[in-house]
C-alpha cells in the first residue's frame, strides 16, 4: 500500500493537488445519484477533459479512502465492515477507471487504423 501512496504522488503533480489537500472519500462517486448530480448541476463541466479530470480525481480519492480505512482497520480504529465497504468502493472505482482506459485505447487504435 505504501508504494501505491508514493505512486499517487506522481499523479498529484499532474492533477495539481497534493495528498494532504484532499480528504479521503469513503464512498465511490460513481453511483447513479452522484452521476446524476454531476450531470444535473449548473456548474457541471462541459469540456470532456474536465469531466475526465473530475472522474480521475474522484477515483483517486476513493482509492485513498480505501487504503486509509484499511490501515485504520489494521490499527484497530475501523471495524471490519467499514474496511470492507471502503475497499469495495475503491475496487469499483478502479474497475471504472480500467474500463474507461480500455475504451480510450480501443478508440485510439480504431482512429489509428483509419486512412488519411
N, C-alpha and C positions, 0 to 999 in steps of 0.2 A: 504494500500500500504506500510505503514511503516513496518508492520510485515513481508511482503514479502522481503523488503530490508534487514532486520536482518536475515531472514532465508537464504538468498543468501550468507550471510557472512559465514555460515557453509559450503556451497558448495565451496566457495573460498578457505577455508582451505584445502579441499580435492584436489581441482584443482591446488592449488599453486599460485593463483592470488589474487588480492585484488580489491575491488570496485574502489578505486582511480586509480589503474593502467589501468583499462580497460575503453575505451571510449564507451559511449552508441551508439549502432548501430541504424540507422534509418530504415533500410530495412532488411527483413529476408534474410538469406544467403542460404535458401533452394530453391531458384529459379533455373530453369533449367540452366541458364547461370552460376550461382555460382557453381552448382554441376559439370557442365562440366569443369569449371575452376579448381576445386579441382582434378577431375579425370584426366585432361589433363596436369597438371603441372608436371614438372620434380621432384619437391620436395614433391610430394604428399606422405602422409604416407602409408606404405604398411601394417602396423600392424592394425588389426581390433580394438584393444584398442585405438590406436592413432586416428583412424577415429572417433570412438565414443566420445573420449575426445574433438575432434575438433567440432563435432556436438553439444555436450553439451555446450561448450564454446560459440558457435555462438548463440545457443538458449538462453543462459543466457544473452548475450549481447542484443539480440532482446527484451527480456523481460524488461531489464533495460532501454533500449531506449524507449519502450512504456510507462513505468512508469514515466521516466523523462519528456517525452513530455506531458503526461497527467498532471503532476504537473505544467509544464510550461504553459499549456493551462489554468489551474485554476488561475495561477498568471497573465495571460494576455500576456505572452510572445510568445505564439504559437497560430496559427489560428486553427479553428475547423477542417479544412481539414487535417492539419498536425497531430493533435491529433488522428483523425480517422484513418489515414494511419498508424501511429505508433502502435496504439492499434490493428489494424487488422493484422499487421505484427507480433506483439507479440502473438496474438491469433493463427496465423498459425504456429508459432514456437512451441507453447505449444501443439497444436494438433499433430504436428510431433513427439515431444518427447513422448507424451502419446501413440501414435501408435507404436513407437519403443519399449517402455516399455511393451506394451501388447504383442508384438511379442516375446520379450525376455522371458517374463513369460510363454507364451504358449510353447516356445521351451524347457524351463526348466522343465515344467510339463510333456511334452512328453518324455524327457530324463529320468525323474524320474520314469516313468512307464515302461521303458524298462527293460527286465530281464537281470540279470548279467550273 
